[in-house]
Amino acid sequence: LLCPKRVRAGKNGIWCSNFAMKSFEVEVGEAASTRPPRKCPCKLRHVPALALAAVMLVGLGLLHESEKQQAQPAVWRNFLKVRLFWIRHGLSCSNVLDQCALKRSAFAGVQPELEKALRQVSGKEACHLNSTFGLKPAPAKGGDCAIEVQGCGLRAGVQGGDGAILKTHDLYRDPALTSCAREQAKKAGRAFISWLLARKISLKFIGSSFLMRAIESAHGMFVEACRGEGALDCSASVDAALKVTPVPYLNERAAANLTAIQQDNTPRTLAEQVQMLEELYEHGISLEDVYAKTWPREDQQWQKFKAFLSMVLLPSLGTEGHFPFDIPETSAFKEALEDPDQLPKEDKHKEDKYKKLRKQVKWEGWNYRTGSPFADRSVWESLDVPEVNLAVVGHSQMMWDYCLQGDGPKPNNNAVLETLFVLEQRDHKLKGKQIKIREQAGKCSLVMDAPSRQDSMANMASPDVESCTTPFNVADFLRLKEEDSLQETQCVKLAAKDGAYKIQPDFATTGSETEEVQV
């Protein structure tokens, strides 16, 4: 009564929910009388108010064990827990150009294929390479070679958002995975799925961005890992009927003002991608293209992805009672989501995480909004409500910005992070139906680590990059060792080492047990 919001009977006690602040779980019973509970998120943050509320509810019998079980379904019928495993793609053909070994004298030999790649840049058809600048070798500590373009209005002698100096990987449109990375993805997938099986976690969805390297990584980790030599029986955690489904708003974009051209982050047409996948894989890749034809394919925006997740993706998985909400009409929501007056075009990380500006999208009869973060995973785990688990393969810059809050190293290729959400549907007499999504506070958790990019690229051999020939042959830019087969390269052997894909200590248990999961 003293906290002017909602106090509900939860699985483990009283759950006080406030749209503007954090949620928490207050233990009741004997413990409540012997130690003070956590602070109430309501503006009147008085422990006595909570104690009084707890006493009143107990007196009314709402928390009596025999009645709590009966009340539970009604209390939580409009809630859904979501666990998103966010995975970085494998080592791509543009990544390995950071090992560029060419000298200035080599420019004439690679100029024709670079010019051809440059002509594929939309809106830059008038550009051509500056032959006087030629090719600048990579720094001694490693990195990509540099080139300069002319004739398209960019500032000469400058690298950046409007600069004419580029890295060779900037021209490598929508790169595929290296041949080595395809093998690494299978090893990473088997390690991660082994953990899923031990934890009895079943995935309802496998997604990726619209870029080739993410699509291939998802296929390698969750399809190839479950067939062929050394395959797992994945059926309890990954249904064989699941297809890789590219989703909008997760594409990679270079850090602000880093480069004027980023073909490596520009997806090919769907038809081109399908053709490339058929050429790279004996049986091709079975894609679900339901979102590829009508949703934005080049955008990166975390707020819009969360809205898409809540209002489109999750309702599409609504079989078996996993999605307990009403399902909105998709086209009306999409129109509202793309309205620049609803959500800003540019998504500012610091505004979202630290200023706690809530975002919302309104359309006839519906309202989507973000709520304040909940404190930690214990709140999420304590909710006895339907749960959905998803895996999505994305990209390091976006994961670093939003999942790791721009702090520390970027995740390694094939590393798996976890972020948690709680969704709630409410019916307002005046506002209509409302879906609210709340995210766990703080950084995402690292579930499984992987070998570093530096280690994977340290001793690359010709078979490692056999897949890297479009739009130009990456092998022409690298100093490669000779090996008879892909399985003999150091890059592939690195992934086969014990502990290469290590489940982190906080996750290396099965349920409430303390026994480590052996992967």
C-alpha positions, 0 to 999 in steps of 0.5 A, spaced: 500 500 500 505 504 501 509 503 495 504 505 489 506 500 484 505 492 484 506 487 489 505 480 487 506 473 490 512 470 486 515 463 486 520 465 492 516 470 495 514 477 494 516 480 487 515 488 487 515 490 480 515 498 477 516 500 470 521 505 472 526 502 477 529 495 478 525 489 480 527 484 486 525 478 490 523 479 497 524 473 501 518 471 506 517 467 512 522 466 518 528 469 514 524 476 513 523 477 520 530 476 522 534 480 516 532 486 512 530 485 505 533 489 499 530 496 498 524 496 494 524 499 487 518 504 488 520 511 490 518 510 497 524 506 499 523 504 506 524 497 509 518 498 514 513 499 508 516 492 505 515 488 511 508 491 512 506 489 505 509 482 507 505 481 513 499 483 510 500 478 504 501 473 509 495 475 513 491 474 507 493 467 506 496 469 499 503 466 500 500 460 504 504 454 500 498 450 498 494 456 495 501 459 492 501 453 487 494 454 485 495 462 484 502 461 480 499 460 473 494 466 474 499 471 477 505 469 471 500 468 465 503 474 461 510 473 462 515 470 458 523 469 460 528 469 454 535 467 454 539 469 448 546 466 446 549 471 442 555 468 438 561 471 434 562 469 427 568 465 425 574 467 422 572 470 415 576 472 409 576 479 410 579 478 417 585 474 415 587 480 410 590 483 417 595 479 415 597 482 409 604 481 407 605 485 400 610 490 399 609 496 395 612 493 389 606 488 389 601 493 387 601 492 380 600 485 380 593 486 385 591 492 382 586 489 377 582 485 382 582 491 387 579 495 381 574 490 380 572 490 387 572 497 387 567 498 382 562 494 385 561 499 391 554 502 390 554 510 389 562 510 388 562 507 381 566 513 379 572 511 384 578 508 382 585 507 385 590 512 386 596 509 382 601 514 385 599 512 392 599 505 390 599 500 396 602 501 403 604 495 407 601 493 413 605 496 420 610 492 422 606 489 428 601 487 423 594 489 420 592 490 413 595 494 407 592 500 405 590 503 398 587 510 396 581 512 392 580 518 387 574 521 383 569 520 388 569 526 393 573 523 399 578 527 402 585 525 399 591 523 404 586 521 410 583 515 413 576 516 416 569 517 415 570 521 409 577 519 407 580 516 401 585 512 404 582 505 405 584 498 408 584 492 402 579 489 407 574 494 406 573 492 399 572 485 400 564 485 399 560 480 404 566 475 405 565 468 406 568 464 412 575 461 411 576 454 410 579 453 417 573 457 420 568 452 417 572 446 421 573 451 427 565 452 427 564 445 427 568 444 433 565 450 437 558 447 435 560 440 438 563 443 445 557 448 446 551 443 444 554 438 449 553 443 454 546 445 452 545 437 452 548 437 459 544 443 462 537 440 458 537 447 454 533 446 448 533 451 442 527 454 439 531 458 434 537 459 430 539 466 427 544 470 424 545 477 421 544 477 413 552 477 412 555 471 409 560 469 415 554 469 420 550 465 416 555 460 415 557 460 422 550 458 424 550 453 419 557 450 422 555 450 429 548 448 429 547 443 423 554 441 421 556 439 428 550 434 428 552 430 422 558 427 419 564 424 422 564 426 429 557 428 430 553 429 436 546 427 437 543 434 438 536 432 437 535 434 445 537 441 444 537 442 437 531 440 432 534 437 426 528 441 423 531 448 425 533 452 419 538 458 420 534 464 419 537 471 418 534 477 422 534 484 421 538 489 425 544 485 427 549 487 421 556 489 423 558 496 422 565 499 423 566 503 428 564 511 427 569 515 423 573 509 421 572 508 414 568 511 408 567 504 405 565 498 408 564 492 403 565 487 408 559 489 412 555 490 406 550 483 404 550 481 397 543 479 394 539 473 397 540 470 390 548 471 390 548 468 397 544 462 396 549 461 389 555 462 393 553 457 399 551 452 394 558 452 391 561 452 398 557 446 401 556 440 398 549 440 400 548 447 400 545 451 406 538 450 408 536 458 409 529 460 412 528 467 408 522 469 411 525 476 413 530 477 408 525 479 403 521 485 407 526 487 412 532 491 412 538 487 411 544 492 412 541 496 419 544 495 425 540 497 431 540 494 438 533 497 440 530 495 433 532 488 434 529 488 441 522 490 438 523 485 433 524 480 437 519 481 442 513 483 437 515 479 431 520 473 432 518 470 439 510 470 437 513 466 431 515 461 435 509 460 439 508 453 439 507 449 445 505 454 449 512 458 449 509 464 447 503 466 452 501 473 449 496 475 443 500 476 437 500 482 433 499 484 426 506 484 423 505 489 417 502 495 422 508 494 427 513 494 422 511 500 419 511 503 426 518 501 427 521 504 421 517 511 423 523 515 424 519 519 429 518 512 434 525 510 435 531 514 433 535 512 427 542 512 430 542 507 437 546 511 442 549 505 447 550 510 452 544 513 452 540 506 452 545 503 458 547 509 462 541 514 462 536 509 462 532 512 456 526 508 455 524 506 448 517 505 445 513 504 439 506 505 438 501 503 433 493 502 433 491 498 439 498 496 441 504 499 445 511 496 445 516 499 450 523 497 454 523 497 461 528 498 466 534 492 467 533 487 472 538 486 477 541 480 476 540 473 473 537 470 480 531 474 479 530 471 472 532 464 474 526 465 480 521 466 475 516 460 474 514 462 467 515 459 460 522 460 457 525 460 450 532 459 448 535 462 442 542 462 439 543 468 434 550 469 430 552 476 430 559 481 430 564 483 434 563 491 434 555 490 436 557 485 441 562 489 444 558 496 444 551 493 447 553 486 450 560 488 453 558 495 454 564 498 450 569 495 455 574 490 455 576 486 449 572 484 443 569 477 444 573 471 440 571 468 433 565 463 435 565 465 443 558 465 446 555 470 450 549 470 454 543 475 455 537 475 459 530 478 458 523 478 461 517 480 457 510 482 460 504 483 456 499 488 460 492 490 457 490 497 458 483 500 458 485 506 455 492 504 452 491 498 449 495 492 449 502 493 451 509 489 451 514 490 455 521 488 455 526 488 460 534 486 460 539 484 465 543 489 468 550 489 466 555 486 461 553 479 458 556 473 461 561 469 457 558 462 456 564 459 452 570 462 450 574 460 443 581 461 440 583 468 439 584 470 432 591 472 433 592 464 434 588 462 429 592 466 424 599 465 426 601 460 422 596 460 416 597 455 410 594 455 403 588 450 405 586 455 410 583 460 405 581 456 399 574 458 400 577 466 399 576 467 392 570 472 391 571 478 390 578 477 390 583 472 392 586 473 399 591 468 398 595 473 393 595 478 399 598 473 405 604 469 406 602 462 407 605 456 409 604 449 404 600 444 407 597 437 403 590 438 406 586 442 411 586 437 417 594 438 417 594 446 418 595 449 425 589 453 424 585 447 424 589 443 429 588 449 434 581 448 434 582 440 436 586 441 442 583 440 449 579 446 452 580 450 445 572 451 446 572 452 454 565 453 458 566 458 463 566 456 470 560 460 472 556 455 467 560 449 468 555 446 472 549 442 471 543 445 474 544 446 481 549 440 481 557 442 482 559 437 477 563 440 471 560 439 464 565 435 460 566 438 453 
